[in-house]
Amino acid sequence: MNKKIIYVITLLLFMALVISGCLKKDIPQKDTAQCNTESFTQQTYEPYPIQTKTINGTDYLMSRSPAGKYGGTLVTSTIGEGPKTFNSWNSMDATSSQAADIMFDALVSTDPYTGEVYPKMAKSIKVLPDKKTYIIELRHGLKWSDGKPITADDVYFTWNTIIFGGFGNTSTRDAMYIGDELPKIEKIDKYTVKFTTPKPFSPFLRQLGVPIAPKHILEPVTKQGKRAFASFWSSNTKPSDFVTSGAFKLKEYVPAQRLVYERNPNYYMIDEKGQKLPYLDKYIILIVGDLNNELLKFKSGELDTVGLRGTNVSLFKEKEKFSDYKIYNLGPDTGTMYFAFNLNNRKNDKGKFYVNPIKQKWFNNINFRHAVDYALDRENMVFNIASGVAAPLFTPEPLSSIYLNEQVAKGHPQDINKAKELLKKSGFTWKKGKLYDKDGNKVEFDLYTNAGNTERESIGVMVKQDLEELGMTVNFKPIEFNTLVSKLVNTNDFDTVIMGFTGSPLEPYGGKNVWYSNGTLHVFNMRKTPEENKKLFDWERQLNSLFDRASLELDFDKRKALYEQYQQLIYDEKPIIYLYSPIRITAIRNKFGNIHPTPLGGVVHNIEEVYINN
């Protein structure tokens, strides 16, 4: 196993153990929290090796767990309104992606036990000595849920037409650009394709983790254009119309209530006894309104697994010995929580500024952004929102990242006096406790987050309070999620926002669409046209360069140095201010077998292998 990958797994487990020793029994007052050394279950399972077994011309992927038995249902949950689409290649939100990706597999996957990339729908991957050519052979005998064979035609269509052709969400395509060139794909034979990159490209294999699409279903749609594709397989599609490759297929979708998946009989995984997986008859995702409702459903027995936050961690831990569940500590969350400014100083197509010019001056003032950063009390957030089950965050990388800039991660404490000094440097003054700029304008702006996410709403309240200590007037406005997304990526009519990004401790390049100046999630300064992208801040140019150079660097230590520079740059310029990283604590019922939680995969990453053991 790669030594760097071993390191990240060790680090994740270490951090899980360390932080589990500092959980608070209730919401403490600032500076009065006492450490509780209760221990949590740590997973030590050593999986079977990744193997293929060919039976009657089909290359089955072997289960990495002991054989289980058929039957039963596992019920989990998602918070919000449910998926907006089941088109995996067009989804823009995490819920839609989760709902769609359950039904589809990719050429490769990340081993949740080791962090290494391994072939999934692919049978083998050969990297030629030039480090630019990848020969990928698909497993023979794979079938779509409608019985049609899965072949290299599907792989070629997915990558050449959907991804490189720019249908739907272009984030994957954007992350594949090497300079201004994309990789090339060729079909070699019925089961083999060849990818060729313009230059050696270090993130390439991980970028192949995109679901393969059924050509015979989606090609006629792509011929109708991008608009037709975007609306295909919507949330109104009949479940029987989906053609899938994953372990489960959709049986029922009741908006705002539940998603019901059933076993895909054509799935290509078998256990040591030759039984076809998955074992479960059904996999259900309940759509719950908020975290409190989710916990109530777990307590009532409606849910089989639930993520725990804040005071609920210690409350559930106290009852664990006498209950039907087990709690696992999975270490720092791989996502990040942040506060972002809108630095956009341009006009829309109607000639109106995206951001009020007066506010533009504040947000584009480096002293102003640093003052906001120093005013935020991250420790108070950790104590009073997360009840200590979290750690302050100052970097765009997850705390478990193998590329973490440890110096940046140390951050700084809240310092109101420092914040005021920075504001004074830029001519800000106070009148009757309110902050004014040098032109006499009262400092007042809007702060958005998505309504219904109680954690982000609590963060918003604290941010508002902290900034009001500086005399700023903050209008906190939780709004519906889709409306918020539209503000961030379409209309750009927002001042500041509290949101989160998903991340990976193994590969920062997946965040290129956030940090690259023309990225589709460059939310702090979205650009609509190539002409707009010519006008960059110097530090944005540096970010572009760092990500370009890191993607072409094959030496790990040199790549790490480049990614450490990008973290330092974000810390220095503060277009986004990071807040804290929750610790992932998850409870799951004892009745399930083959539960092997990992920091990288979560509790039910191996849903195909999970079974009911009583």
C-alpha positions as CSV (number, residue, x, y, z in Angstrom):
1,M,0.0,0.0,0.0
2,N,1.1,3.5,-0.8
3,K,2.9,5.0,2.3
4,K,1.1,8.3,2.0
5,I,-2.3,6.5,2.0
6,I,-1.4,4.6,5.1
7,Y,-0.5,7.9,6.7
8,V,-4.0,9.4,6.0
9,I,-5.8,6.4,7.4
10,T,-3.6,6.5,10.5
11,L,-4.1,10.2,10.9
12,L,-7.9,9.9,10.6
13,L,-8.1,7.2,13.2
14,F,-5.7,9.1,15.6
15,M,-7.8,12.2,15.3
16,A,-10.9,10.3,15.9
17,L,-9.5,8.8,19.1
18,V,-8.1,12.1,20.4
19,I,-11.2,14.1,19.8
20,S,-13.5,11.4,21.3
21,G,-11.8,12.0,24.6
22,C,-13.0,15.6,24.7
23,L,-16.8,15.3,24.3
24,K,-19.0,17.5,26.4
25,K,-22.0,16.0,28.3
26,D,-24.1,19.1,27.8
27,I,-23.8,22.5,26.2
28,P,-21.1,24.2,28.4
29,Q,-20.5,27.8,28.9
30,K,-17.5,29.2,27.2
31,D,-14.2,28.4,28.9
32,T,-15.9,26.0,31.4
33,A,-16.1,22.8,29.4
34,Q,-14.8,19.7,31.1
35,C,-13.4,16.9,29.1
36,N,-15.2,13.5,29.2
37,T,-13.0,10.6,28.3
38,E,-15.7,8.2,27.1
39,S,-14.5,6.0,24.4
40,F,-16.2,5.1,21.1
41,T,-16.1,2.0,19.0
42,Q,-13.1,2.1,16.5
43,Q,-13.3,-0.1,13.5
44,T,-10.4,-2.5,13.1
45,Y,-11.8,-4.8,10.4
46,E,-9.3,-6.1,7.8
47,P,-11.2,-6.6,4.6
48,Y,-10.8,-9.4,2.2
49,P,-8.5,-8.5,-0.8
50,I,-10.1,-7.1,-3.9
51,Q,-10.6,-10.0,-6.3
52,T,-12.5,-10.9,-9.4
53,K,-14.1,-14.3,-10.1
54,T,-15.2,-15.2,-13.6
55,I,-18.3,-17.5,-13.8
56,N,-19.9,-18.3,-17.2
57,G,-18.2,-15.4,-18.9
58,T,-19.2,-12.8,-16.2
59,D,-16.4,-11.1,-14.3
60,Y,-17.9,-10.8,-10.8
61,L,-16.4,-8.5,-8.1
62,M,-15.9,-10.6,-5.0
63,S,-17.3,-9.3,-1.7
64,R,-14.7,-8.3,0.9
65,S,-16.7,-9.4,3.9
66,P,-18.0,-12.8,5.2
67,A,-21.1,-14.2,3.6
68,G,-24.4,-12.9,4.9
69,K,-28.1,-13.8,4.2
70,Y,-30.9,-12.3,2.2
71,G,-33.8,-10.2,3.3
72,G,-34.8,-7.2,5.1
73,T,-34.5,-3.4,4.9
74,L,-32.1,-0.7,6.0
75,V,-33.6,2.8,6.6
76,T,-31.4,5.9,6.6
77,S,-32.3,9.5,6.0
78,T,-31.5,12.8,4.3
79,I,-32.3,16.3,5.5
80,G,-34.1,18.8,3.2
81,E,-36.7,18.5,0.5
82,G,-35.3,15.5,-1.3
83,P,-33.7,15.1,-4.8
84,K,-34.4,17.7,-7.5
85,T,-33.3,15.2,-10.2
86,F,-32.2,11.6,-10.7
87,N,-29.9,12.6,-13.6
88,S,-26.6,11.9,-11.9
89,W,-24.6,13.9,-14.6
90,N,-26.8,17.0,-14.2
91,S,-27.2,17.2,-10.4
92,M,-26.0,20.3,-8.6
93,D,-26.8,19.4,-5.0
94,A,-25.6,16.7,-2.7
95,T,-29.0,15.1,-2.1
96,S,-29.7,14.7,-5.8
97,S,-26.2,13.2,-6.3
98,Q,-26.7,10.8,-3.5
99,A,-30.1,9.7,-4.7
100,A,-28.9,9.1,-8.2
101,D,-25.4,7.7,-7.5
102,I,-26.9,4.8,-5.5
103,M,-28.2,3.5,-8.8
104,F,-25.0,3.8,-10.8
105,D,-21.5,2.5,-10.6
106,A,-18.3,3.9,-12.1
107,L,-15.1,2.5,-13.6
108,V,-13.2,3.0,-10.4
109,S,-13.8,3.7,-6.8
110,T,-11.8,4.8,-3.7
111,D,-11.1,1.9,-1.3
112,P,-12.8,3.1,1.9
113,Y,-10.3,1.0,3.9
114,T,-7.0,2.2,2.3
115,G,-7.8,5.3,0.2
116,E,-6.4,3.7,-2.9
117,V,-8.1,3.8,-6.3
118,Y,-9.3,0.4,-7.4
119,P,-11.1,-1.0,-10.5
120,K,-14.9,-1.4,-9.9
121,M,-16.8,-1.7,-13.2
122,A,-13.3,-1.8,-14.7
123,K,-11.6,-5.2,-14.6
124,S,-8.1,-3.8,-15.1
125,I,-6.3,-0.5,-15.5
126,K,-2.9,-0.3,-17.2
127,V,-0.8,2.9,-17.1
128,L,1.8,2.9,-19.8
129,P,5.3,4.2,-19.2
130,D,4.6,7.6,-20.7
131,K,2.3,8.3,-17.7
132,K,-0.2,9.7,-20.2
133,T,-1.9,6.6,-21.6
134,Y,-4.4,4.5,-19.7
135,I,-5.8,1.2,-21.0
136,I,-9.0,0.3,-19.2
137,E,-10.7,-3.1,-19.7
138,L,-14.3,-3.3,-18.6
139,R,-15.6,-6.4,-16.7
140,H,-17.1,-8.8,-19.1
141,G,-20.8,-9.9,-18.8
142,L,-22.1,-6.8,-16.9
143,K,-25.7,-5.9,-17.5
144,W,-27.9,-2.9,-17.1
145,S,-31.0,-3.3,-15.0
146,D,-33.1,-3.8,-18.2
147,G,-30.8,-6.8,-19.2
148,K,-28.9,-5.0,-21.9
149,P,-25.1,-5.6,-21.9
150,I,-22.7,-2.9,-20.5
151,T,-19.9,-2.4,-22.9
152,A,-17.1,0.0,-23.9
153,D,-19.8,1.9,-26.0
154,D,-21.4,3.0,-22.7
155,V,-18.0,4.1,-21.3
156,Y,-17.1,6.0,-24.5
157,F,-20.5,7.7,-24.6
158,T,-20.4,8.8,-21.0
159,W,-17.0,10.4,-21.2
160,N,-16.9,11.7,-24.8
161,T,-20.5,12.9,-25.1
162,I,-21.8,13.6,-21.6
163,I,-18.6,14.7,-19.7
164,F,-16.3,16.1,-22.3
165,G,-19.3,17.3,-24.3
166,G,-20.5,19.5,-21.4
167,F,-23.9,18.1,-20.8
168,G,-25.4,18.9,-17.4
169,N,-23.1,19.9,-14.5
170,T,-19.7,20.6,-16.0
171,S,-17.7,20.3,-12.8
172,T,-16.2,17.0,-13.8
173,R,-15.2,18.2,-17.2
174,D,-13.7,21.4,-15.7
175,A,-11.6,19.3,-13.4
176,M,-10.2,17.3,-16.3
177,Y,-8.8,20.3,-18.2
178,I,-5.0,20.2,-18.5
179,G,-4.3,23.8,-19.6
180,D,-7.0,24.3,-22.2
181,E,-7.0,20.6,-23.3
182,L,-9.1,17.7,-22.3
183,P,-8.1,14.0,-22.3
184,K,-9.0,11.9,-25.4
185,I,-10.9,8.7,-25.2
186,E,-10.9,5.9,-27.8
187,K,-12.8,2.7,-28.0
188,I,-10.4,-0.2,-28.6
189,D,-12.8,-3.2,-28.6
190,K,-16.1,-4.3,-27.0
191,Y,-14.7,-4.1,-23.5
192,T,-11.7,-1.8,-23.7
193,V,-11.1,2.0,-23.9
194,K,-8.0,4.1,-24.0
195,F,-7.6,7.5,-22.3
196,T,-4.8,9.7,-23.3
197,T,-3.9,12.9,-21.4
198,P,-1.9,15.8,-23.0
199,K,0.6,15.6,-20.1
200,P,1.1,13.3,-17.1
201,F,-1.9,14.2,-14.9
202,S,-1.7,13.1,-11.3
203,P,-5.4,13.2,-10.3
204,F,-6.6,11.4,-13.4
205,L,-7.5,8.0,-12.0
206,R,-9.6,9.5,-9.1
207,Q,-11.4,11.6,-11.6
208,L,-12.7,8.5,-13.3
209,G,-15.1,7.9,-10.4
210,V,-18.0,9.1,-12.5
211,P,-21.1,6.9,-13.0
212,I,-21.3,5.2,-16.4
213,A,-24.4,6.0,-18.3
214,P,-26.5,3.7,-20.5
215,K,-25.9,4.8,-24.0
216,H,-29.0,3.1,-25.5
217,I,-31.2,5.2,-23.2
218,L,-29.4,8.6,-23.0
219,E,-27.9,9.0,-26.5
220,P,-31.2,9.8,-28.1
221,V,-31.7,12.4,-25.4
222,T,-28.3,14.1,-26.0
223,K,-29.1,14.4,-29.7
224,Q,-32.1,16.6,-28.7
225,G,-29.7,19.0,-27.0
226,K,-28.5,20.0,-23.5
227,R,-31.8,21.4,-22.4
228,A,-33.6,18.0,-23.1
229,F,-30.8,16.2,-21.3
230,A,-31.0,18.5,-18.3
231,S,-34.7,17.7,-17.9
232,F,-34.4,13.9,-18.5
233,W,-34.8,11.5,-15.5
234,S,-36.3,14.3,-13.4
235,S,-37.9,13.8,-10.0
236,N,-41.2,13.1,-11.8
237,T,-39.8,10.2,-13.7
238,K,-41.5,6.8,-13.1
239,P,-39.1,4.5,-11.2
240,S,-39.6,1.8,-13.8
241,D,-38.1,4.1,-16.5
242,F,-34.7,4.2,-14.9
243,V,-32.0,1.9,-16.3
244,T,-29.3,1.4,-13.8
245,S,-26.0,-0.5,-13.0
246,G,-25.7,-0.1,-9.2
247,A,-26.6,-2.5,-6.4
248,F,-30.1,-1.0,-6.0
249,K,-32.7,0.5,-8.3
250,L,-35.5,3.0,-7.5
251,K,-38.8,1.4,-6.7
252,E,-40.7,4.4,-5.3
253,Y,-40.2,8.1,-4.7
254,V,-42.6,10.1,-2.7
255,P,-41.5,13.8,-2.7
256,A,-40.6,15.2,0.7
257,Q,-41.2,11.8,2.3
258,R,-39.1,8.9,1.1
259,L,-37.0,7.1,-1.5
260,V,-37.4,3.3,-1.7
261,Y,-34.7,1.3,-3.5
262,E,-34.9,-2.4,-4.3
263,R,-32.2,-5.0,-5.1
264,N,-30.9,-5.0,-8.6
265,P,-30.8,-8.7,-9.7
266,N,-28.2,-7.9,-12.4
267,Y,-25.6,-6.6,-10.0
268,Y,-22.1,-7.9,-10.5
269,M,-20.9,-8.7,-6.9
270,I,-21.0,-12.1,-5.3
271,D,-19.9,-13.4,-1.9
272,E,-17.6,-16.3,-1.0
273,K,-20.5,-18.7,-1.4
274,G,-21.3,-17.5,-4.9
275,Q,-24.5,-15.6,-3.8
276,K,-25.3,-12.5,-5.7
277,L,-25.3,-9.3,-3.8
278,P,-26.8,-7.1,-2.4
279,Y,-28.4,-9.1,0.5
280,L,-31.0,-6.5,1.5
281,D,-34.4,-6.5,-0.2
282,K,-34.8,-2.7,0.2
283,Y,-32.8,0.4,1.0
284,I,-34.9,3.3,2.1
285,I,-34.0,7.0,2.5
286,L,-36.5,9.0,4.6
287,I,-36.6,12.7,3.8
288,V,-36.7,14.6,7.1
289,G,-37.1,18.3,7.6
290,D,-34.3,18.9,10.1
291,L,-31.8,17.3,12.5
292,N,-34.3,17.2,15.3
293,N,-36.8,15.3,13.3
294,E,-34.1,12.9,12.2
295,L,-33.2,12.2,15.8
296,L,-36.8,11.6,16.8
297,K,-37.2,9.1,14.0
298,F,-34.2,7.2,15.1
299,K,-35.4,7.2,18.7
300,S,-38.8,5.9,17.5
301,G,-37.2,3.1,15.5
302,E,-38.1,4.5,12.1
303,L,-34.4,5.0,11.2
304,D,-31.6,2.4,11.5
305,T,-28.7,4.8,11.4
306,V,-28.3,8.5,12.3
307,G,-25.5,11.0,12.5
308,L,-25.1,12.6,15.9
309,R,-24.2,16.2,16.6
310,G,-23.8,18.4,19.7
311,T,-25.3,17.4,23.0
312,N,-26.9,14.4,21.4
313,V,-23.5,12.6,21.2
314,S,-23.1,12.3,25.0
315,L,-26.8,11.7,25.5
316,F,-26.9,8.7,23.1
317,K,-23.5,7.5,24.4
318,E,-24.9,7.2,27.9
319,K,-27.7,5.0,26.7
320,E,-25.6,2.9,24.3
321,K,-25.1,-0.1,26.7
322,F,-28.8,-0.5,27.3
323,S,-30.0,0.1,23.7
324,D,-30.0,-1.6,20.4
325,Y,-27.4,0.5,18.6
326,K,-23.6,1.1,18.5
327,I,-21.9,4.4,18.1
328,Y,-18.9,4.9,15.9
329,N,-16.4,7.8,15.8
330,L,-15.4,8.4,12.2
331,G,-13.1,11.4,12.9
332,P,-13.2,14.9,11.3
333,D,-15.8,15.5,8.7
334,T,-14.5,15.5,5.1
335,G,-16.6,18.5,4.3
336,T,-16.0,22.1,5.4
337,M,-18.2,24.8,6.9
338,Y,-17.5,28.4,5.7
339,F,-18.5,32.1,5.6
340,A,-18.0,33.7,2.2
341,F,-18.0,37.2,0.9
342,N,-19.3,38.2,-2.6
343,L,-16.3,39.9,-4.1
344,N,-18.0,40.4,-7.5
345,N,-17.4,44.0,-8.7
346,R,-19.0,43.6,-12.1
347,K,-22.4,44.3,-13.6
348,N,-25.0,41.8,-14.9
349,D,-26.4,41.8,-18.4
350,K,-28.9,44.5,-17.4
351,G,-26.2,46.9,-16.4
352,K,-26.8,46.5,-12.6
353,F,-24.0,45.7,-10.2
354,Y,-24.2,42.2,-8.6
355,V,-23.2,43.8,-5.3
356,N,-23.9,47.3,-4.2
357,P,-20.8,49.4,-4.9
358,I,-20.5,50.6,-1.4
359,K,-20.5,47.0,-0.1
360,Q,-18.0,46.1,-2.8
361,K,-15.5,48.5,-1.2
362,W,-15.9,46.8,2.1
363,F,-15.7,43.2,0.9
364,N,-12.8,43.9,-1.4
365,N,-10.8,45.5,1.5
366,I,-8.4,43.0,2.8
367,N,-8.4,44.6,6.3
368,F,-12.2,44.3,6.4
369,R,-12.1,40.6,5.6
370,H,-9.4,40.0,8.2
371,A,-11.3,41.9,10.7
372,V,-14.3,39.7,10.2
373,D,-12.1,36.7,10.6
374,Y,-10.6,37.9,13.9
375,A,-14.1,38.7,15.2
376,L,-15.5,35.2,14.7
377,D,-15.4,33.1,17.9
378,R,-14.8,29.6,16.5
379,E,-14.3,28.1,20.0
380,N,-17.6,29.3,21.0
381,M,-19.2,27.7,17.9
382,V,-17.4,24.4,18.7
383,F,-18.6,24.5,22.4
384,N,-22.2,25.8,22.0
385,I,-23.2,24.5,18.6
386,A,-21.2,21.3,18.4
387,S,-20.8,20.7,22.2
388,G,-17.1,20.1,21.6
389,V,-17.6,17.4,19.0
390,A,-15.7,19.5,16.5
391,A,-12.5,21.4,15.9
392,P,-11.9,25.0,14.8
393,L,-11.1,25.2,11.0
394,F,-8.9,27.7,9.2
395,T,-8.1,25.9,6.0
396,P,-10.1,24.9,2.9
397,E,-8.7,21.3,3.3
398,P,-10.3,18.8,5.7
399,L,-8.4,18.4,8.9
400,S,-7.7,14.8,7.8
401,S,-6.2,15.7,4.4
402,I,-2.8,14.3,3.6
403,Y,-2.1,17.7,2.0
404,L,-3.0,19.7,5.1
405,N,-1.0,22.8,5.7
406,E,-0.5,22.3,9.5
407,Q,0.7,25.8,10.1
408,V,-2.5,27.3,8.6
409,A,-4.6,24.8,10.5
410,K,-3.3,26.2,13.8
411,G,-5.2,29.5,13.0
412,H,-5.6,32.1,15.7
413,P,-8.0,32.9,18.6
414,Q,-10.8,35.4,18.4
415,D,-9.4,38.9,18.9
416,I,-11.9,41.8,18.8
417,N,-9.2,44.4,19.5
418,K,-7.1,43.2,16.5
419,A,-10.3,43.3,14.4
420,K,-10.9,46.9,15.4
421,E,-7.3,47.9,14.7
422,L,-7.6,46.5,11.2
423,L,-10.8,48.4,10.6
424,K,-9.3,51.7,11.8
425,K,-6.4,51.2,9.4
426,S,-8.9,51.4,6.5
427,G,-10.7,54.5,7.9
428,F,-13.7,52.9,9.6
429,T,-15.1,54.6,12.6
430,W,-17.8,54.1,15.3
431,K,-20.8,56.3,16.1
432,K,-23.0,55.2,19.1
433,G,-21.6,51.7,18.7
434,K,-22.3,51.4,15.0
435,L,-19.6,51.0,12.4
436,Y,-19.2,53.4,9.5
437,D,-16.8,53.6,6.6
438,K,-14.6,56.6,5.8
439,D,-17.4,58.0,3.5
440,G,-19.9,57.9,6.3
441,N,-21.8,54.8,5.1
442,K,-23.2,52.6,7.8
443,V,-21.8,49.0,7.6
444,E,-24.8,46.9,7.0
445,F,-25.2,43.7,4.9
446,D,-27.2,40.5,4.4
447,L,-26.0,37.1,5.5
448,Y,-27.7,34.0,3.9
449,T,-27.8,30.3,4.6
450,N,-30.2,27.5,3.8
451,A,-33.3,27.4,6.0
452,G,-34.0,24.1,7.8
453,N,-30.3,23.3,8.4
454,T,-30.4,24.0,12.1
455,E,-26.6,23.8,12.4
456,R,-26.0,26.5,9.8
457,E,-28.8,28.6,11.2
458,S,-27.2,28.4,14.6
459,I,-23.8,29.4,13.1
460,G,-25.6,32.4,11.4
461,V,-26.9,33.6,14.7
462,M,-23.4,33.4,16.3
463,V,-21.7,35.1,13.3
464,K,-24.3,37.9,13.5
465,Q,-23.6,38.3,17.2
466,D,-19.8,38.3,16.7
467,L,-19.9,40.9,14.0
468,E,-22.3,43.1,15.9
469,E,-19.6,43.3,18.5
470,L,-17.6,45.2,15.8
471,G,-20.6,47.5,15.3
472,M,-21.7,45.8,12.0
473,T,-25.4,45.4,11.3
474,V,-26.0,41.9,9.9
475,N,-29.3,41.0,8.4
476,F,-29.4,37.2,8.8
477,K,-31.7,35.6,6.2
478,P,-32.1,31.8,6.1
479,I,-33.9,31.0,2.8
480,E,-35.0,27.9,0.8
481,F,-32.1,25.8,-0.5
482,N,-32.8,26.0,-4.2
483,T,-33.2,29.8,-4.0
484,L,-29.9,30.1,-2.2
485,V,-28.1,28.0,-4.8
486,S,-29.5,30.2,-7.5
487,K,-28.2,33.3,-5.8
488,L,-24.8,31.7,-5.5
489,V,-24.3,30.3,-9.0
490,N,-26.8,32.1,-11.2
491,T,-27.9,35.6,-10.2
492,N,-25.0,36.3,-7.8
493,D,-27.3,38.7,-5.8
494,F,-26.0,38.1,-2.3
495,D,-23.6,39.8,0.2
496,T,-22.3,37.0,2.4
497,V,-23.3,33.4,2.9
498,I,-22.7,30.4,5.3
499,M,-22.5,27.2,3.4
500,G,-20.4,24.0,3.2
501,F,-18.2,22.3,0.6
502,T,-17.7,18.5,0.3
503,G,-14.1,17.5,0.2
504,S,-11.6,14.7,0.1
505,P,-8.7,14.1,2.4
506,L,-7.0,12.3,-0.6
507,E,-7.2,14.8,-3.4
508,P,-7.5,18.6,-3.3
509,Y,-7.8,18.9,-7.1
510,G,-11.5,17.9,-6.8
511,G,-12.0,21.4,-5.5
512,K,-10.7,23.0,-8.7
513,N,-14.2,24.1,-9.6
514,V,-14.2,26.2,-6.4
515,W,-10.8,27.8,-6.6
516,Y,-10.2,28.1,-10.3
517,S,-11.2,31.6,-11.5
518,N,-13.8,30.3,-14.0
519,G,-14.9,27.4,-11.8
520,T,-18.6,26.6,-11.6
521,L,-18.4,26.9,-7.8
522,H,-16.2,30.0,-7.6
523,V,-19.0,31.5,-5.6
524,F,-17.1,34.4,-4.0
525,N,-16.4,35.8,-7.5
526,M,-18.5,34.0,-10.1
527,R,-17.7,34.8,-13.8
528,K,-20.1,34.3,-16.6
529,T,-18.0,34.8,-19.7
530,P,-14.4,34.3,-20.9
531,E,-14.0,38.1,-21.1
532,E,-14.9,38.4,-17.4
533,N,-12.3,35.8,-16.6
534,K,-9.5,37.9,-18.0
535,K,-9.9,40.4,-15.1
536,L,-8.5,38.6,-12.1
537,F,-7.2,39.5,-8.7
538,D,-3.5,38.6,-8.5
539,W,-4.2,36.0,-5.9
540,E,-6.8,34.4,-8.2
541,R,-4.1,34.1,-10.9
542,Q,-1.8,32.5,-8.3
543,L,-4.6,30.0,-7.4
544,N,-5.0,29.0,-11.0
545,S,-1.3,28.5,-11.4
546,L,-1.0,26.4,-8.2
547,F,-3.7,24.0,-9.2
548,D,-2.3,23.7,-12.7
549,R,1.1,22.9,-11.4
550,A,-0.1,20.5,-8.7
551,S,-2.1,18.5,-11.3
552,L,1.0,18.0,-13.4
553,E,3.3,17.1,-10.5
554,L,3.7,13.4,-9.9
555,D,6.0,13.6,-6.9
556,F,3.9,13.6,-3.7
557,D,6.1,15.9,-1.6
558,K,6.3,18.5,-4.4
559,R,2.5,18.3,-4.9
560,K,2.0,18.7,-1.1
561,A,4.1,21.9,-1.1
562,L,2.0,23.4,-3.9
563,Y,-1.3,22.6,-2.1
564,E,0.1,24.0,1.1
565,Q,0.7,27.2,-0.8
566,Y,-2.9,27.4,-2.0
567,Q,-4.1,26.9,1.6
568,Q,-1.8,29.7,2.8
569,L,-3.1,32.0,0.0
570,I,-6.8,31.4,1.0
571,Y,-5.8,32.1,4.6
572,D,-4.1,35.3,3.7
573,E,-6.7,36.7,1.3
574,K,-9.8,35.4,3.0
575,P,-12.4,35.3,0.2
576,I,-13.8,32.4,2.3
577,I,-13.4,32.2,6.0
578,Y,-13.6,28.7,7.4
579,L,-15.3,28.1,10.7
580,Y,-15.1,24.6,12.2
581,S,-15.0,20.9,11.3
582,P,-17.6,18.6,13.0
583,I,-16.5,15.2,14.1
584,R,-18.6,12.4,12.5
585,I,-20.3,10.4,15.1
586,T,-22.8,7.8,13.8
587,A,-25.1,5.4,15.5
588,I,-26.4,2.2,13.8
589,R,-28.6,-0.7,14.9
590,N,-26.9,-3.8,16.2
591,K,-29.1,-6.1,14.0
592,F,-27.0,-5.4,10.9
593,G,-24.0,-7.6,9.9
594,N,-21.0,-6.6,7.9
595,I,-20.9,-3.1,9.4
596,H,-17.3,-1.9,8.9
597,P,-17.3,1.9,9.3
598,T,-14.2,3.8,8.1
599,P,-13.3,7.5,8.2
600,L,-13.3,7.6,4.4
601,G,-16.4,5.6,3.7
602,G,-18.8,6.2,6.7
603,V,-21.0,3.5,8.3
604,V,-22.7,1.9,5.3
605,H,-20.2,2.4,2.5
606,N,-20.5,-1.3,1.8
607,I,-24.3,-1.3,1.5
608,E,-24.1,-4.3,-0.9
609,E,-22.6,-6.5,1.8
610,V,-24.8,-5.4,4.7
611,Y,-27.4,-7.9,6.0
612,I,-29.7,-8.5,8.9
613,N,-28.1,-10.9,11.3
614,N,-31.0,-11.9,13.6
